[in-house]
Amino acid sequence: LWSAQWITLEAYKDEHAIVDGSLDIPAKDWKLVDGRTNTYVASVEPKGGPEPWRKTVTMLFADDVMLMPSLVEHHDVTHPGLPLVPAIPGDKTSDEGWYYDPDHKQVFVNLGGRVPGKDAQVAAAEMDMGVTTMERSYVRLRKMEVRRFNFRGIWYDRSNEFQAEDNYVHHCGVCVWGGDTSGQVIRGNIISDSMTPA
């Protein structure tokens, strides 16, 4: 929407329209990690802005269920209060979890004995932003499902008369984020599973 005004994005009649920022990773792309029996790896290159923090995977899904990342204690034992840090999951079936390596653009997953792409369809949040209406006027978003964006699901900024009504926005870094906008109307939306506060 970077060069348009007076735009309406709305589900037609009672159809279910989805704006999805995730990528299904097919079975053929998964390989067992050397020496492992339950930990798999696949290449995933997120699409985002130029900043490194916009080119990462923050969510992974198996059959529409969001998976928890694998976390371990911080390696600096002299500071026990440090938070847990992401790590490649262990190889036991009880070590379910995932890890994204941004340097090598690879995602590692342990599905507790299930094979990704065969026993469960795995999808990674690939895109950083969904509906973006920065510096656009009279944009209306209605009756849409917006999901699985690493950064922002709906972003309006420096706009005029932006409306978001009756949408379902979920599993996004920030589900709805707005900046300096005159005449915005945000109502009747269902928002859930926002990774960070707006």
C-alpha positions in Angstrom: 0.0 0.0 0.0 3.0 2.3 -0.3 1.6 4.3 -3.3 -2.1 4.1 -2.8 -4.9 6.0 -1.1 -8.6 5.1 -0.4 -8.0 1.3 -0.1 -10.3 -1.2 1.5 -9.1 -4.7 2.4 -12.2 -6.7 3.4 -13.2 -10.3 3.2 -15.8 -10.8 0.5 -19.3 -11.5 1.9 -18.7 -14.3 4.6 -15.5 -15.7 3.1 -12.5 -16.2 5.4 -9.6 -14.1 4.2 -6.2 -14.7 5.7 -3.0 -12.6 5.6 -0.3 -15.0 6.7 3.4 -14.3 7.2 4.5 -17.9 7.6 6.1 -20.4 5.3 5.4 -24.1 5.2 8.6 -26.1 5.3 8.1 -29.3 3.2 9.3 -32.7 4.3 12.0 -32.8 1.6 13.7 -29.8 3.2 14.2 -31.4 6.6 17.4 -33.4 7.3 18.3 -35.2 10.5 21.2 -33.4 12.3 24.3 -35.6 12.2 24.4 -38.0 15.1 20.8 -37.2 16.2 17.6 -39.3 16.0 15.0 -36.7 16.8 16.5 -33.3 15.9 16.0 -32.0 12.4 17.3 -29.0 10.5 16.1 -27.0 7.5 17.1 -23.8 5.8 14.8 -20.8 6.3 15.7 -17.2 5.1 13.2 -14.7 6.6 12.0 -11.7 4.5 12.3 -8.5 6.4 13.8 -5.0 6.5 17.5 -4.3 6.4 17.9 -4.4 10.2 19.2 -7.8 11.5 16.5 -8.1 14.1 13.9 -8.0 11.3 15.5 -11.0 9.5 14.9 -13.7 12.1 12.3 -16.3 13.0 10.4 -15.6 16.2 7.7 -18.3 15.9 7.5 -21.9 14.7 4.3 -23.9 14.3 3.5 -27.6 14.0 0.0 -28.3 12.7 -1.2 -24.8 13.7 0.2 -25.1 17.3 2.9 -22.6 18.2 6.0 -24.4 19.5 8.0 -23.3 22.4 11.7 -22.4 21.7 14.4 -24.4 23.3 16.1 -22.5 26.1 19.1 -23.3 28.3 20.7 -21.6 31.3 23.1 -18.8 30.5 26.6 -20.1 30.1 28.0 -17.5 32.4 27.7 -19.3 35.7 29.1 -16.4 37.7 25.9 -14.5 37.1 23.0 -16.9 38.0 20.4 -14.3 37.6 20.9 -14.0 33.8 17.9 -15.0 31.7 17.7 -18.3 29.7 19.1 -18.2 26.2 18.0 -19.9 23.0 19.8 -23.1 22.0 19.5 -26.1 19.7 17.1 -28.6 21.3 18.4 -31.8 22.9 17.8 -35.1 21.1 15.6 -36.9 23.6 11.9 -37.1 22.8 11.3 -35.0 26.0 13.4 -32.2 24.5 10.7 -30.8 22.2 11.6 -27.3 21.0 13.2 -25.3 18.3 16.0 -22.8 17.6 16.8 -20.4 14.7 20.4 -19.8 13.8 20.4 -16.4 12.0 24.0 -16.7 11.0 23.5 -19.9 9.0 19.7 -19.2 8.3 18.7 -22.6 9.7 16.0 -23.7 11.9 16.4 -26.8 14.2 13.4 -28.6 15.6 12.7 -31.6 17.9 9.0 -32.6 17.7 9.3 -35.2 20.4 9.8 -38.2 18.0 7.6 -36.9 15.2 9.2 -36.2 11.8 8.7 -32.7 10.5 6.8 -32.5 7.3 5.7 -36.1 7.6 4.0 -36.5 11.0 3.4 -32.8 11.4 3.3 -29.8 9.0 5.9 -27.3 10.2 5.7 -23.6 9.4 8.0 -20.7 10.3 7.1 -17.1 10.6 8.9 -15.8 7.6 7.9 -12.2 7.0 8.4 -9.2 9.3 5.2 -7.2 8.7 1.7 -7.8 7.4 -0.6 -4.9 6.5 1.4 -1.6 6.5 -0.3 1.7 5.8 2.4 4.2 6.6 1.8 7.6 5.1 -1.4 6.5 3.4 -4.9 8.0 3.8 -8.3 6.5 4.0 -7.3 2.8 4.4 -9.8 0.4 5.8 -9.1 -3.2 7.0 -12.2 -5.2 7.8 -13.1 -8.9 8.6 -9.5 -10.2 7.9 -7.4 -12.7 9.8 -3.8 -11.4 10.1 -1.3 -13.9 11.6 2.3 -15.1 12.0 4.3 -12.0 11.4 7.7 -11.7 13.2 7.5 -7.9 13.8 4.0 -6.3 13.3 0.7 -7.7 12.0 -1.0 -4.3 11.3 1.1 -1.1 11.3 -0.3 2.3 10.6 1.7 5.5 11.0 1.6 9.1 9.7 -1.7 8.2 8.2 -5.2 9.8 8.0 -8.5 8.2 8.7 -7.2 4.6 9.2 -9.8 2.0 10.2 -9.3 -1.6 11.5 -12.6 -3.2 12.3 -13.7 -6.8 13.1 -10.3 -8.4 12.3 -8.7 -11.4 14.1 -5.0 -10.6 14.6 -2.8 -13.2 16.3 0.7 -14.7 16.7 2.6 -11.5 15.7 5.5 -9.7 17.3 3.1 -6.8 17.9 -0.4 -7.5 16.6 -1.5 -3.8 16.0 0.9 -0.9 16.2 0.0 2.7 15.4 2.0 5.9 15.3 1.0 9.5 14.5 -2.4 9.2 12.8 -5.4 11.4 12.7 -8.9 10.0 12.8 -8.0 6.3 13.4 -10.7 3.9 14.4 -9.7 0.6 15.9 -12.7 -1.4 17.1 -14.2 -4.8 17.2 -10.9 -6.6 16.7 -9.9 -9.8 18.4 -6.2 -9.7 19.3 -4.3 -12.6 20.8 -0.8 -14.1 21.2 1.1 -10.8 20.7 4.7 -11.6 21.5 5.4 -8.1 22.9 3.2 -5.3 24.2 2.3 -2.6 21.7 
